[in-house]
Amino acid sequence: MEIIQDMDLVSLNEDPTHFTTTSTVGKEFDILDYILSDFETASNIKDCSSNSNIDSDHLAVLFTLSCEKVNKEEKQSYRAYHKANWEKINKEIKEKLDEYINNFSELENKSKSEIYGSIDFLAQILNNIITEIINKNIPLTEIKNRTFKLPYDIRIEIDTKRKLRRLYLQTRDRNIKTNLNKQNKKVKRLIKEFEENNLMKKLKNIKISSDPKNWRNIKKELGLTSVKTPLPNLVLKGNIAKTKEKKIEFLSENLKNIFAEPIKSKNIFFEEFVNNFYDKLQEEPVLNDDSLSNNISDSEISEMIKNAKNKKAPGLDNVTNFIIKNIEPAILEFLAKLFNTFSEYEYFPPIYKSA
């Protein structure tokens, strides 16, 4: 059974059929018949049996193959925010939010429980409108696999590497680990050679023209759109740096010249900075309870949005800081009223407590 599992197969019959036969040298030995299938196919096979006798040394296999639709794995996708029409998105969000802006003024005449329910509703509406309009205007785009389709012999080597890895995880045998490392290097080398051969084939078929703009089309055809543009030639004191070594030397020399003065100053600039900072700190007014109870202004929210880091993880609604920065004009007024409502009624909705 371990051999069957190592081959990524599954046995459909729990009790294999058993036969005794005689070899060419007259010795008897046992044969076990297993009905084998891969895992994906096995999930669609029902009522598998091997009870029918067809006058042979083997039995017929009877099974029912389900024709139900098999759900494929979801492909990775992303939203192309850099291609979005943010002006249009802001306009749509603003129009939607304006329909609910008057709800804030109606809170005064409601009971405490009704006020809390209305705040929850307004917070949820803000999230719903943003996600709805973002999803409508920026549809999901599938991530295309840029790698070449690998030939059969390389895929076999990759399967061997995976089996060795599974075996090593089960046994932690050092010899298997050594074989796994060798197989891993072999697979990388084969893939590299295959991609280089494909690249050379494409290069032979490309027609070169005198137009310098043709290089952009060549890069697209070769799949080199992500290749970074090399550092251009640098000029320092009349000398031109063309090689990588010379460019590095020029850059380091330039940095030395830039930071030469502060290094020679013996921390005079730092001392002056500390003294000025201390004097300014003494002039700052002390915060009191009245200053803390003031309403939150649009400019304060705008400053907070501006300083938010783009790469922070979003909440359950998947609204990132990058999106908030781009839709700030549309949501600023609504956010200010919402935050001031939190402060006024001393209530924070549960939707913003979930992460």
N, C-alpha and C positions, 0 to 999 in steps of 0.2 A: 504493500500500500504506500510505503514511503516513496518508492520509485514513481508510482502514479502521481503522487502529489508533487514531486519534483518536476514532473513534466507538465504541471499546471492542468491536470486532467482530474475528472471525478468519475467514480464507478457508479453506474446506474443500477446495478444489481448487488444487493447486500451479500447474498450467498452465490459465489461464482459456480458455474456448472463444472463438474469434475469428471475427467476421463482418464483412464489408464491406457497407455499405448506402449508399443514395443519399438525400440530403436533398431537401427540396422545391424547392431552387434548382438541383438537378442536380449537386451536388458530392458526391463519394464521401468517406466517413469510416469509421473503424474502430470496432467495438463489442467490448468485452471483457466476457464474462459470468463473474462471480464467484459462488460459492455461499457466502453469508455466514451466520454464526451468532454468538451471544454465547459467551463462554468457558465458561460453566456447561453450556450445551446441547451445545457442541462435544465436551466430554469424554465424552458418552454416544452420539455418532454414530460408526458404524463403516462401512467399505466404501463410502464415498461415491464415486459416479462419475456421469458424464454422457455415456455413449457410445450411448445408445439414440436412434435417429432416429424422430421422430414426424411427419415431413413438415411441419416448421415452421421458422421462422427461429431458433428456440431448441431446445435439447436438453432431454430429460427428465432430471431428477435422481433417481438411485436411491441410497438409503442405508438402513442398518440402525440403528434407534434402540434402544439398550440400555435394558432395563427394570430395571437394578440399582438398588438403593436408594441414594440420594444422601445422604451424611452431612451434616447441617446443622451450621453453626458452633455451637460450644458457647456457651450464653448465660452471661453473667457471673452469678456467684452469691456468696453470703456466708453465714456462720453467725451467727445471732442470739444471740450470747453473753449479751446483757443479758436475754434471756427464759429462760435456762437454769435448770434446777433443780439448783443446785450442791450442795445437801445430798444429793440422790439420787446425783449423780455421784461425790461424795466417798465415799459409802457403798459404791458398786459397786467403785471403784478400790481402796479399803482391803481389801475382801473378797478381791479378786483377788491383791493384793500379799502378803497374809498367807499365801497358799499357798506362796510362795517365800521367806519371811523366814528359814526354818530352813536354807536353802542356804548362808548365810554361815558358820554354825557348822561346817559340814561341810568347809570349805576346808582346814582344818589337816591332814587326813589324806590330802591329794592331792599329786600331783607338781606340779612347776612348770608344765609345759605344761597339765596338767588345771586348775590354778588359773586360769591366764590364760583358758582356754576358758570356765570357769564365770563369770568376771567379765564376759567378753563377752556371755555368755548372759543374765546378770542385768541388765546395762545395756540389752540389746535387749528383754528382757521388760518392763522399766519403760516404755520408749517404746511398745511394742506395746499394752500395756494402756491407757495414757493415750489414744492415738489411737483405739483401737477403741471405748472407752466414750464419748469425746467425739463421735465420728462417729455413734454410735448414738443418743445423747441429744440432740444438736444437729444435725439434718439441714441440708443445704444449702438455701438459699432463693434463688430466682431474683430478680435485680434487675429490677424492672418499669420499663419505659420510661414516665416520667411526661409526656413531651411529647405534644402533640396529633399526630394523624396529619395530616401536611402534605398539602395538595391538590396536584393534578398540576402546575399552573403553577409552584408554588414548587419542586417537586422538579426540574423542568426547569431552573430558574435555578440550583439547587444543582449539577446535572450540568454546566452551563456553567462554573460557578466551578471545579469539579474539573478540567475539561479545560484551562482557562486556567492553572491551577496546574501541571499536568503539562507543558504547553507551555513555561511560564516556566522550570521546572526543567531542561528540555532546552536551551533557547536563551539564558536569562538576558537576554532582550530587555527594555529598560526600558519600552517602549511596552506590551508584554504585562503587565508588572508593574503599570503604571498602570490598565489595564483590569481586571486581577485585583482590585486594591484597590476599584475602583468596584463590581465585581460582588459582592464580599464585603459591602460596605456595603448594597447593594441587597437581598441575601439576608437580612441581619440585620433590615433594615427590614420586609421582607415577613413574616418569621416573627413579629416583634413585633406587627405589625398584625393578623395572623391570630389570635395568642393573645389579644390584647385584645378582638377581636370575639367570640371564643368565650367569654371571661370575661363580657362584657356580656350575651350570650345566656343564660348560666347565671344571672346575677344577676336577670334579668327573670323567670325561672321559680321563683325561691326564694320561699317563703312565710315572711314574718317574723312571729315571735310575740313576746309580751312576756317570755317566759322568757329570762333572761340566758344560761342554759346552751345555748340554741339556737345561739349563735355558734360553739360547738365543732363542731356538726354542719354548719353552713354552711361552715366552713373546710375540712372533709373533702370536702364536695360540690364545692367550688371547687378542690380540690387545693392548698390553702394551709396544709397541716399543718406545713410547715417554716418558716413565717413566724415571725420572732422577736417576742416580746411587747415592745411599746415600753416605755421607761423610765417608771416611774410619776412622778406629781407629787412634787417635793421641797419640803421645808420647812426654812428656815434663818432663825433669829432672827425668827420670826413671819411671815416672807414666804413666799409660795408660788410655785414656779416651774412653769409649765405648758408654755411653749415650749421648743424645743431649745436656743436661745441662752441662756435663763435657767437651764436645767438645767446647761449647761456652765459658766456663770458661778458657780453655787452650788457645783459640784463643785471647781472650781479654788480658790475661796475657802476651802473646807473643807480642801483639801490644804495650802494655805499655812499655815493655823492649826495643822495637825497637825505640820508640819515646821519651824515657826518656832523652837522652843526649841533643837533640836540645831544649827541654823544659827548661832544667836547664841553658842553655847557655845565657839567657837573650838577645836574638836577635842579638848576635854577628855575627852569620853566615849571617843573613839578611843584616846587615850593611855592611859587607864585600862584599856581592853580589852586593849591590847598588853601592858601590864605584868602584868596578871593571867594572860594567856595564857603569857607567858614564865616566870612563877613556877610555873605548873602544869606546864609542859614539863620544868622541872628536877626535879620530884617524880616524873615518870613512870619506872617501872622499865625498865632496859635489857633488850631481848630477848636470850635466849641460845638455844643449840641445843636445850636441854631444853624450853623453852616452845614452840618451833616443832614439836616432835615429839608434842605432846599430841593426843589425839583431837579430831576436830571435833564440837562439841556441836550439839544440835538448835536451841538459841537462836542460834548463829552462822549456821546455814543459814537460819533464819527471818528474821534481820536482813538477810542478803544478798538473799533473795527480796523482802522488803519494799522494799528500796532499788533493785531492778531497774526499769528504765524500760519502760513498757508499749509504747512505739512502736518498740522495737528489732526488727529483722528476725528471724524464726524460723529454725530450722535446716531440714534436709531433711524432718524429721517434721512441720513446720508447727505445732509446739507453741510458742505465744507466751508471753512473760512474763506477760501478762494471765491466760492459762489456768493457769500455774504458781501464780500468786498465789491463784487461786480454789480450787485443789485441794491447797494446801499441807498442810492437816490430814491428808489421806489419804497423801501421799507423804513427809512429813517424816522419819519413822522409817526408811523404806526408803532415802531419800537419804543420811541420816547413816551408816548401815551401809555403803552403797555407796562413799561418799567415803572413809571410814576404811579400807575395803578397798584402795582405790587407793593410799593412803598406806602401808599396812602392807606390801603386796607390791610397791610401787614399779612399778605397772603402770597405764597409762591406755588404756582400750579404743579401738580405731579408730573406733567409731561416733560418738564425741564429738570426733574430729579432723576430721570431714567437715563442710563448710559450703557 
